[in-house]
Each structure stands twice: as C-alpha cells, then as structure tokens.
Amino acid sequence: MSPDTHSRETIDLRTEGRTAWITLDRPPLNVLDTVMMKSLSRVLAHVLDPKAASCDFLVFQGAGAKAFSVGAEVADHAPDRIGSMLAAFHQVFRQLVRAECVTIAAVHGHCLGGGMELATFCDFVIATESAEFGQPEIKLGCFPPVAMITLPALIGPRAAMDLILTGRTIATPEALRLGLISQVTADKGLDAAVREFIASQRALSPTVLKLTARLLRRDWQSEFETELGKIEQVYLGQLMKMEDAREGVRAFLEKRPPAWRRR
C-alpha cells in the first residue's frame, strides 16, 4: 500500500505503516516562521493523538540539500509578533514532551537555532557527516529558551554555556562527542540509516518501547514545562524590552553589524 501524504502549508506529513515522517518543507534553509510553527503543531496534534495511537515512530527531516532548519524567522521577533511566535513554537515542545512514540531527528546540513532545539529535543538524532549545529541567538542579542533548559541536561552545564554564550557552530564529530547526536552516517545515506535504525527498533516490543520512553520523559516533563514558562516570561518581559535585543534583530535584518548600547 502506498504511503499516505498530507500537505499542510510548509509542513509535509507522510505515514508509512506506523511511522510518521514530518518534513520541514521551506527550502533552502527551512526557516520556521509562525505560520509554519502553527502548522507543525496541528500536524503533531494529529500524529500524537493518544486516542488514535497510530504512530510508533516519528521522524523529523528537512527539505532540500542545505539544511534541516536554521531556526525561527528573525522577522517574527518584531514586538507585535514575538509573543505569538514564541507561543506557537513552544507549543510544539509541549506536545513532544508528552509524546508516547519514539522521536527521531534526521539531520543534514545546517541545524541551527530553533532547528537545533527541535532536533536535539528528539529521543534520537541521526546526522550526516557534514551536518553543522549551533545556537547563534546570542549574536542577535537573544537567547534560545528551549536550549537553555535542555542543553545543560544533555551535554552538561559547561558545554551548554560554551555553545549558548559563544553562538559558535560545531561540526558533527564534536556534536557526537558532546552527546548532542546519537549516530553519524554518510551524507548520502541518511534516509537509509534512519530506516535501518527504525527496523532495528521494530524488533523490540512497541508497547514496552512506548512505556519506557514515557517513563524516561516523566521525571523531567513537569520540570521542563515549568521552567519553559519561567523563561518565556523573562524572554518577553525583560529580554525583548532591551534596546540591544531590538538592535540585534534590526541589524540582522538590515545585514549590518549591531551597534550595542549596553541596555
């Protein structure tokens, strides 16, 4: 039977048996704007519906040759848009933290900002040899709310501070060493590697896999949601009111170096 395909704006959902493939379909860089985030949330509501219980594995991937995703649309950081953008994006993570299926990020090319937050939030990250990872928000006078919570737990406080406070981009070997990714594959072998991994997981009990994944998330689910709420308040109530944050966004959009004012 051929796969079912559904298109929701720039989010493509394809189901193959009990595996759902979600493609971020806004090449070349798969920038996540607010409309796309809301579409992703709607797709997740369908895929992760506990009453349907039709998905054992959920795979995220990026369309095109250049990127998994370079993260949120910078223009959506405008004062009249940032609130709805942040709410839409964080709703995705609130859905994923409650997911009962196994989540996998298939990463190639650039995986930056919100794209890296999404990928590393998954249970498994399978990346190509030439993939690149980074949280460059600090260079725009911002910080990554989700990564502020997840990275210290994933790679330790020191490494998390390094990536978040420098905004530097790292290659796959360093990402693997730090523990950001689970497996490395050849640049042209990503799809095959993901399918092989899923096949190996299918040899295990799907019921036990779901139970175990749910229990692994249980201990930090409530803590994550509580901390995300606190960081959202700081992001909107303090950071976005700073002149330097507004200047960083303007400078990026105007393609010039920022002129920091220390306030």
C-alpha positions as CSV (number, residue, x, y, z in Angstrom):
1,M,0.0,0.0,0.0
2,S,1.4,3.4,-0.9
3,P,2.2,5.9,1.8
4,D,-0.5,8.5,2.8
5,T,0.6,12.0,2.1
6,H,-0.9,15.2,3.5
7,S,0.4,18.8,2.9
8,R,-0.2,21.5,5.4
9,E,1.4,24.6,4.1
10,T,5.2,24.2,4.6
11,I,4.9,21.0,6.7
12,D,4.6,17.7,4.9
13,L,3.3,14.6,6.7
14,R,3.9,11.2,5.2
15,T,2.9,8.0,7.0
16,E,4.4,4.6,6.3
17,G,2.7,2.0,8.4
18,R,3.2,3.1,12.0
19,T,6.0,5.5,11.2
20,A,5.2,9.2,10.6
21,W,7.7,11.3,8.6
22,I,7.4,15.1,9.1
23,T,9.3,17.2,6.6
24,L,10.1,20.9,7.3
25,D,9.4,22.0,3.7
26,R,10.6,25.5,3.3
27,P,13.9,25.1,1.4
28,P,16.6,26.1,1.0
29,L,17.0,26.7,4.8
30,N,13.6,25.6,6.2
31,V,13.2,28.8,8.3
32,L,10.4,28.3,10.8
33,D,8.0,31.2,10.7
34,T,4.9,31.5,12.9
35,V,2.6,30.1,10.3
36,M,4.8,27.1,9.8
37,M,5.1,26.5,13.6
38,K,1.3,26.5,13.9
39,S,1.1,24.1,11.0
40,L,3.6,21.8,12.7
41,S,1.6,21.9,15.9
42,R,-1.6,20.9,14.0
43,V,0.2,18.0,12.4
44,L,1.6,16.9,15.7
45,A,-1.9,17.0,17.3
46,H,-3.0,14.6,14.6
47,V,0.0,12.3,14.8
48,L,0.3,12.2,18.6
49,D,-3.4,11.8,19.3
50,P,-3.4,9.3,22.2
51,K,-6.9,8.1,21.1
52,A,-5.6,7.1,17.7
53,A,-2.4,5.6,18.9
54,S,-1.3,5.0,15.3
55,C,2.3,6.1,15.5
56,D,5.2,4.2,16.9
57,F,8.0,6.3,15.4
58,L,8.0,10.0,14.4
59,V,10.8,11.3,12.2
60,F,11.6,14.9,11.6
61,Q,13.6,15.9,8.5
62,G,14.3,19.0,6.4
63,A,13.6,19.5,2.7
64,G,16.3,20.4,0.2
65,A,20.0,19.8,0.2
66,K,21.2,22.7,2.5
67,A,19.6,22.4,5.9
68,F,17.5,20.5,8.5
69,S,16.5,24.0,9.7
70,V,18.2,27.2,10.6
71,G,15.5,28.1,13.1
72,A,13.0,30.8,13.7
73,E,12.2,33.6,11.3
74,V,14.1,36.6,12.6
75,A,11.4,39.0,11.4
76,D,9.0,37.3,13.7
77,H,10.9,38.8,16.6
78,A,9.2,42.2,15.9
79,P,7.4,43.5,19.1
80,D,4.0,42.9,17.6
81,R,4.8,39.3,16.5
82,I,7.2,37.8,19.1
83,G,4.5,36.8,21.6
84,S,2.5,34.7,19.1
85,M,5.7,33.3,17.5
86,L,7.1,32.1,20.9
87,A,3.8,30.6,21.9
88,A,3.5,28.7,18.6
89,F,7.0,27.4,18.7
90,H,6.9,26.3,22.4
91,Q,3.6,24.6,21.9
92,V,5.5,22.2,19.6
93,F,7.8,21.2,22.5
94,R,4.9,20.9,25.0
95,Q,3.4,18.4,22.6
96,L,6.6,16.5,22.0
97,V,7.4,16.2,25.7
98,R,4.1,14.3,26.1
99,A,4.6,12.1,23.1
100,E,4.3,8.3,23.6
101,C,6.1,7.4,20.4
102,V,9.8,7.4,19.8
103,T,11.0,10.6,18.1
104,I,13.9,10.8,15.7
105,A,15.6,13.8,14.0
106,A,17.2,13.0,10.6
107,V,19.7,15.9,10.3
108,H,21.7,17.1,7.3
109,G,23.3,20.4,6.5
110,H,22.7,23.4,8.8
111,C,20.9,22.7,12.1
112,L,20.8,26.0,13.9
113,G,18.8,28.0,16.4
114,G,15.3,26.7,16.8
115,G,16.2,23.9,14.3
116,M,18.8,22.6,16.7
117,E,16.4,22.9,19.6
118,L,13.8,20.8,17.7
119,A,16.4,18.2,16.6
120,T,18.1,17.7,20.0
121,F,14.7,17.5,21.7
122,C,14.1,14.2,19.9
123,D,14.9,10.9,21.5
124,F,17.4,10.1,18.8
125,V,19.4,12.3,16.4
126,I,20.9,10.7,13.3
127,A,23.1,13.2,11.5
128,T,25.2,13.2,8.3
129,E,29.0,13.6,8.5
130,S,28.8,17.2,7.1
131,A,26.0,18.5,9.3
132,E,26.6,21.6,11.4
133,F,25.0,22.5,14.8
134,G,24.7,25.8,16.7
135,Q,22.7,28.1,18.8
136,P,23.6,31.6,17.3
137,E,20.9,33.5,19.1
138,I,23.4,35.4,21.3
139,K,24.8,37.1,18.2
140,L,21.4,38.7,17.7
141,G,21.1,39.8,21.3
142,C,18.8,36.9,22.2
143,F,19.0,33.5,23.8
144,P,17.4,30.1,23.0
145,P,14.7,29.4,25.6
146,V,14.3,25.7,25.0
147,A,18.0,25.1,24.7
148,M,18.6,26.9,28.0
149,I,16.7,24.0,29.6
150,T,17.7,21.0,27.6
151,L,21.3,21.6,26.7
152,P,22.7,21.5,30.3
153,A,20.9,18.2,30.8
154,L,22.1,16.8,27.5
155,I,25.7,17.8,27.5
156,G,26.4,19.4,30.9
157,P,26.4,23.0,32.1
158,R,29.9,23.9,30.9
159,A,29.4,22.7,27.3
160,A,26.0,24.3,27.3
161,M,27.4,27.6,28.3
162,D,30.0,27.3,25.6
163,L,27.5,26.8,22.8
164,I,24.9,29.3,24.1
165,L,27.2,32.1,25.2
166,T,29.5,32.0,22.1
167,G,26.9,31.1,19.5
168,R,29.5,29.1,17.7
169,T,28.8,26.4,15.1
170,I,30.2,22.9,15.6
171,A,30.6,20.0,13.2
172,T,29.2,16.5,13.5
173,P,32.3,15.0,15.2
174,E,32.2,17.5,18.1
175,A,28.4,17.2,18.3
176,L,28.8,13.4,18.7
177,R,31.5,13.8,21.3
178,L,29.3,16.1,23.3
179,G,26.3,13.8,23.2
180,L,24.1,16.0,21.0
181,I,23.6,13.3,18.4
182,S,23.2,9.6,18.6
183,Q,24.6,8.3,15.3
184,V,26.6,9.5,12.3
185,T,26.0,8.4,8.7
186,A,27.4,9.3,5.3
187,D,26.0,12.3,3.6
188,K,24.1,10.3,1.0
189,G,23.0,7.6,3.5
190,L,20.7,9.5,5.9
191,D,17.4,8.1,4.8
192,A,18.8,4.5,4.7
193,A,20.3,4.9,8.1
194,V,17.1,6.2,9.6
195,R,15.1,3.3,8.1
196,E,17.7,0.8,9.3
197,F,17.5,2.2,12.8
198,I,13.7,2.0,12.8
199,A,13.9,-1.6,11.6
200,S,16.2,-2.5,14.5
201,Q,13.8,-0.8,16.9
202,R,10.8,-2.7,15.4
203,A,12.5,-5.9,16.6
204,L,11.6,-4.8,20.1
205,S,8.2,-4.7,21.7
206,P,6.5,-1.4,20.6
207,T,4.4,-1.4,23.8
208,V,7.4,-1.7,26.0
209,L,9.3,1.0,23.9
210,K,6.4,3.4,24.4
211,L,6.1,2.8,28.1
212,T,9.8,3.2,28.6
213,A,10.0,6.4,26.6
214,R,7.1,7.8,28.5
215,L,8.7,7.0,31.8
216,L,12.1,8.4,30.7
217,R,10.3,11.7,30.0
218,R,8.1,11.7,33.1
219,D,10.7,12.8,35.6
220,W,11.5,16.0,33.7
221,Q,8.2,16.7,31.9
222,S,6.7,18.8,34.6
223,E,10.0,20.5,35.3
224,F,10.5,21.3,31.6
225,E,7.1,22.9,31.3
226,T,7.5,24.9,34.5
227,E,11.0,26.1,33.5
228,L,9.9,26.9,30.0
229,G,7.1,29.1,31.4
230,K,9.5,31.0,33.5
231,I,12.0,31.5,30.7
232,E,9.1,32.7,28.4
233,Q,8.3,35.4,31.0
234,V,11.9,36.6,31.0
235,Y,12.2,36.5,27.2
236,L,9.1,38.6,26.7
237,G,9.1,40.7,29.8
238,Q,12.8,41.6,30.0
239,L,14.9,40.5,27.0
240,M,12.5,41.7,24.3
241,K,12.3,45.1,26.0
242,M,16.0,45.6,25.9
243,E,17.4,48.0,23.3
244,D,20.2,45.6,22.5
245,A,17.8,42.8,21.7
246,R,15.8,45.0,19.3
247,E,19.1,46.3,17.8
248,G,20.4,42.8,17.2
249,V,17.2,41.8,15.3
250,R,17.3,45.1,13.3
251,A,21.0,44.7,12.4
252,F,20.4,41.1,11.2
253,L,17.5,42.1,9.0
254,E,19.5,45.1,7.7
255,K,22.6,42.9,7.1
256,R,24.9,45.1,9.2
257,P,26.9,44.7,12.4
258,P,24.9,45.5,15.5
259,A,25.7,48.7,17.5
260,W,25.2,47.5,21.1
261,R,24.1,50.2,23.6
262,R,24.6,48.1,26.8
263,R,20.9,48.4,27.7
